[in-house]
Amino acid sequence: MKPTVYWEDGCVVMLDQNLLPHEERYVSFRDWRDVAEAIRIMTVRGAPAIGVTAALGLALAARNIPDAGFDAAFREACDAFAATRPTAVNLFWAIEQMKGTAASSRGSERADALLREALRIADEDLQANRAMGRHGAALLEDGDGVLTHCNAGALATSGYGTALGVIRAAVEQGKRLSVFADETRPRLQGLRLTAWELMRDGIDVTVIPDNASGAVMRAGWIQAVVVGADRIAANGDTANKIGTYNVAVLARHHHIPFYVVAPLSTVDASLPNGRAIPIEQRDPAEVTHIDGHAVGPEGVPVFNPAFDVTPAELIAAIITERGVYRPPFGFHRRNNPC
């Protein structure tokens, strides 16, 4: 499979995830504004992939901004990308990296420097995913049942994946795993994306309704929960796709370890705890409609947050490219993985 998002012939190219699993189509963008809109409407999604896409989008913008007035126009592009998805901190991290590169380069060299930086961010993400996979695979045993929520695979990153990267690495080591993927309402990323990825790789996967996770835990089918993250506060509180908190509470009740897998760029040490994490609110039609067809009464009020926050005390470990962090997390300190 090609990368989720990449640079080719002066364009940002990405797999349109809104069409999966029924159609695998890559689309090319020559205008940075279209790249920003693709992030907003979830043509590309997943915190690391959003960061990579924003970096490539800003590299595209730089190639089309004249040197006169560059700073103001580039700031406008940065602000537009920052407004697309407010919860995913990797987005803001990537924007700051690109701002730094823009500030340290001038004239005809600036566009090339920004493209090199965007490609570096993409490669760094891929290498981080593989490192997280190696660290996390040690926590899974041969024969384990593993529950995951939403999609934190190659589709959500520049390749390999965070939570699914751990699963992939364990399978590559010869461990036999049975993966249970929550369907992940309302956009069904578990059903549409996680199941599609794992089936392509020949990894055993069963999709369950979101409200079946407690039943499969009680049945003894789950030995670990592995999820990704969109933002991690300094104390380890973690924002991930809505419904993750429910799974974490159920895992604690059933004495099942709950693992978060994310690169250190997902940690926002400026936020003391999860109460400070901004939570994106999305279109009510995502809840009231399925494939464009209304399934609820017209005009019914809808609460549709894209994410919830899992308290650090429910998390057994946070797996990063540097290693496995155990509670108490304290990312505001210079703590080292266990």
C-alpha positions in Angstrom: 0.0 0.0 0.0 1.2 3.5 -0.8 1.7 5.9 2.1 -1.5 7.6 3.4 -0.1 11.0 2.3 3.0 11.9 0.3 4.6 14.4 -2.0 4.8 13.8 -5.8 5.5 16.0 -8.7 4.8 19.2 -6.8 1.5 18.0 -5.3 0.3 16.7 -2.0 -1.2 13.2 -2.7 -3.4 11.4 -0.2 -5.7 8.4 0.0 -9.3 9.5 0.3 -10.3 7.7 3.5 -13.9 8.8 3.2 -14.3 6.3 0.3 -12.8 3.3 2.1 -13.4 0.4 2.3 -15.3 0.4 -1.0 -13.0 2.4 -3.1 -9.2 3.0 -2.9 -8.6 6.3 -4.6 -5.6 8.7 -4.3 -6.3 12.4 -4.9 -3.7 15.1 -5.8 -3.8 18.7 -4.5 -1.9 21.6 -6.1 -3.5 24.3 -3.8 -2.7 24.4 -0.1 -6.3 25.5 0.7 -7.6 22.3 -0.7 -5.2 20.3 1.5 -6.5 22.2 4.6 -10.1 21.4 3.5 -9.1 17.7 3.1 -8.0 17.7 6.7 -11.2 19.4 7.9 -13.6 17.0 6.1 -11.5 14.0 7.1 -10.2 12.9 3.7 -7.1 12.3 5.8 -7.4 11.7 9.6 -5.4 10.5 12.6 -3.3 12.9 14.6 0.2 11.9 13.1 -1.2 11.9 9.6 -2.8 15.3 10.1 0.5 16.7 11.2 2.3 15.3 8.2 -0.4 16.5 5.9 -0.3 20.0 7.3 3.5 20.1 6.9 3.3 19.0 3.3 0.5 21.5 2.7 2.6 24.3 4.1 5.5 23.2 1.8 3.0 23.5 -1.1 1.9 26.9 0.0 5.5 28.1 0.2 6.1 27.2 -3.4 3.3 29.5 -4.5 3.9 32.5 -2.3 6.1 35.3 -3.8 9.0 36.4 -1.7 7.4 39.9 -1.3 4.9 39.5 1.5 5.9 36.0 2.2 5.8 36.2 6.0 2.2 37.4 6.1 0.9 35.0 3.5 2.7 32.0 5.2 1.2 33.0 8.6 -2.3 33.0 6.9 -1.7 29.5 5.7 -0.5 28.4 9.1 -3.6 29.8 10.7 -5.8 28.1 8.2 -4.3 24.7 8.9 -4.5 25.3 12.7 -8.2 25.9 12.4 -9.0 22.6 10.7 -8.9 20.1 13.7 -8.4 21.7 17.1 -7.8 18.6 19.3 -4.9 16.9 17.4 -1.8 18.4 18.9 0.5 16.9 16.2 -1.1 19.4 13.8 0.1 22.3 15.9 3.5 20.7 16.5 4.1 20.3 12.8 3.0 23.9 12.1 5.5 25.2 14.6 8.2 23.1 13.0 7.4 24.6 9.6 7.3 28.1 11.1 10.8 27.6 12.5 12.1 26.5 9.1 10.5 29.4 7.3 12.0 31.8 9.8 15.5 30.5 9.4 15.6 30.4 5.6 15.3 33.1 2.9 14.5 33.8 -0.7 14.7 31.0 -3.3 16.0 28.5 -0.8 13.0 28.8 1.5 10.5 26.7 -0.4 13.1 23.8 -0.8 14.0 24.1 2.9 10.3 23.8 3.9 9.8 20.8 1.6 12.8 19.1 3.1 11.4 19.7 6.6 8.0 18.3 5.7 9.6 15.2 4.3 11.7 14.9 7.4 8.6 15.1 9.6 6.9 12.3 7.5 10.0 10.1 7.7 10.4 10.8 11.4 6.8 9.7 12.0 7.3 6.4 10.2 10.5 5.6 12.1 8.7 6.5 15.4 5.8 4.2 14.5 8.2 1.3 14.0 10.0 2.0 17.3 6.6 2.2 19.1 5.7 -1.1 17.5 8.9 -2.8 18.9 8.4 -1.4 22.4 4.7 -2.2 22.5 4.9 -5.7 21.1 6.7 -6.8 24.3 3.5 -6.1 26.2 1.4 -8.6 24.2 1.5 -12.4 24.7 1.1 -15.1 22.1 -2.6 -16.0 21.9 -3.9 -12.6 23.3 -7.1 -11.1 22.4 -6.6 -7.3 21.8 -9.4 -4.7 21.6 -8.8 -1.4 19.8 -11.0 1.6 19.3 -11.1 3.8 16.2 -8.2 3.6 13.7 -4.6 4.1 14.8 -2.9 2.3 11.9 -1.0 3.1 8.8 -4.0 5.2 7.6 -3.7 7.5 10.7 0.0 8.0 10.3 2.7 8.2 7.6 2.8 4.4 7.7 2.8 1.3 9.9 0.6 2.9 12.7 0.7 3.5 16.4 -1.8 1.1 18.1 -1.9 -1.1 15.0 1.8 -0.8 14.7 2.1 -2.5 18.1 -0.2 -5.3 16.8 1.7 -5.5 13.5 5.0 -5.8 15.3 3.8 -8.5 17.6 2.5 -10.5 14.6 5.8 -10.0 12.8 7.5 -11.6 15.9 5.3 -14.7 15.4 2.7 -14.0 18.1 -0.8 -15.1 17.3 -3.3 -12.3 18.2 -7.1 -12.0 17.8 -8.0 -8.4 17.3 -11.4 -7.0 18.2 -12.2 -3.7 16.5 -14.9 -1.5 17.9 -17.0 -0.2 15.0 -16.4 3.4 16.4 -19.6 5.4 15.9 -20.5 7.8 14.4 -18.0 7.6 11.5 -17.2 3.9 11.8 -13.4 4.2 11.6 -13.0 0.8 13.2 -15.4 -0.9 10.8 -14.3 0.9 7.7 -10.6 1.5 8.3 -9.1 -0.8 11.0 -10.9 -3.9 9.7 -9.8 -3.0 6.1 -6.1 -2.5 7.2 -5.9 -5.7 9.2 -7.6 -7.9 6.7 -5.2 -6.7 4.0 -2.3 -7.7 6.3 -3.9 -11.1 7.0 -4.3 -10.3 10.7 -7.2 -11.9 12.5 -9.9 -9.2 13.2 -13.5 -9.3 14.3 -15.6 -6.1 14.3 -17.9 -5.6 17.3 -20.5 -2.9 18.0 -19.2 -0.2 20.4 -21.7 -1.4 23.0 -20.4 -5.0 22.9 -16.9 -4.2 24.4 -18.0 -5.0 27.9 -19.6 -8.3 26.8 -16.4 -9.5 25.1 -14.3 -8.5 28.1 -16.6 -10.4 30.5 -16.4 -13.4 28.2 -12.6 -13.5 28.7 -11.8 -12.8 25.0 -9.7 -9.6 25.7 -6.3 -9.6 27.4 -5.2 -6.1 26.4 -6.7 -2.8 25.1 -4.5 -0.8 22.7 -5.5 2.6 21.4 -3.9 5.7 19.9 -4.1 9.3 21.0 -4.7 12.8 19.6 -3.4 14.8 22.6 -1.8 13.8 25.9 -1.6 16.2 28.8 1.4 16.5 31.1 -0.1 14.2 33.7 -1.0 11.5 31.1 -4.7 12.3 30.6 -5.3 11.3 27.0 -7.7 12.5 24.4 -8.7 9.9 21.8 -11.8 9.1 19.7 -15.1 9.5 21.5 -15.9 6.2 23.3 -12.3 5.5 24.4 -13.1 6.6 27.9 -15.9 4.0 28.1 -13.5 1.3 27.0 -11.0 2.4 29.6 -13.5 2.2 32.4 -14.6 -1.3 31.3 -11.0 -2.4 31.1 -10.3 -1.3 34.6 -13.4 -3.1 35.9 -12.3 -6.3 34.2 -8.6 -6.0 35.2 -7.4 -5.7 31.6 -4.4 -3.4 30.9 -5.3 -0.3 28.9 -2.4 0.9 26.7 -2.0 4.2 24.8 0.4 4.3 21.8 1.5 7.7 20.5 4.7 9.6 19.5 6.1 12.1 22.0 4.9 14.9 19.6 1.4 14.0 20.8 2.3 15.1 24.3 1.2 18.7 25.1 3.2 19.4 28.3 1.7 22.9 28.4 -1.6 21.4 29.5 -1.5 20.2 33.2 -4.4 17.7 32.7 -7.1 16.6 30.4 -9.6 19.2 31.4 -7.6 21.7 29.4 -7.7 19.7 26.2 -10.0 21.4 23.6 -12.6 18.9 22.3 -13.7 19.3 18.7 -17.5 19.3 18.1 -18.6 17.9 14.8 -21.6 18.1 12.5 -24.8 16.6 14.0 -25.5 14.9 10.7 -22.7 12.4 11.4 -25.0 11.0 14.1 -28.4 11.5 12.5 -27.4 10.2 9.1 -25.7 7.1 7.7 -24.3 7.3 4.2 -26.3 10.4 3.7 -29.6 8.8 4.8 -31.5 10.2 7.7 -32.1 7.7 10.5 -33.2 10.0 13.3 -36.2 12.4 13.7 -35.7 15.7 11.9 -34.5 18.5 14.1 -33.5 16.3 17.1 -30.7 18.0 19.2 -27.4 16.1 18.9 -24.2 16.1 21.0 -21.4 15.0 18.8 -17.9 15.5 20.3 -15.1 13.9 18.2 -13.0 13.0 21.3 -13.2 12.2 25.0 -10.5 12.2 27.6 -9.3 9.1 29.5 -7.9 9.9 32.9 -4.3 8.9 33.5 -5.2 6.6 36.4 -7.0 4.3 33.9 -3.9 3.9 31.7 -1.5 1.1 32.4 1.2 2.5 30.1 1.9 5.0 27.4 4.0 3.6 24.6 6.2 6.1 22.7 9.1 5.9 20.3 11.5 6.3 23.3 9.9 3.4 25.2 7.2 2.5 27.6 6.1 5.1 30.3 4.3 3.9 33.4 2.3 5.9 35.9 2.8 8.4 37.4 3.5 9.9 33.9 4.6 13.5 34.6 5.5 14.5 31.1 6.3 18.0 32.4 9.3 16.5 34.1 12.3 14.9 32.5 11.1 11.4 33.2 12.4 8.4 31.3 10.5 5.3 30.0 10.6 2.2 32.1 
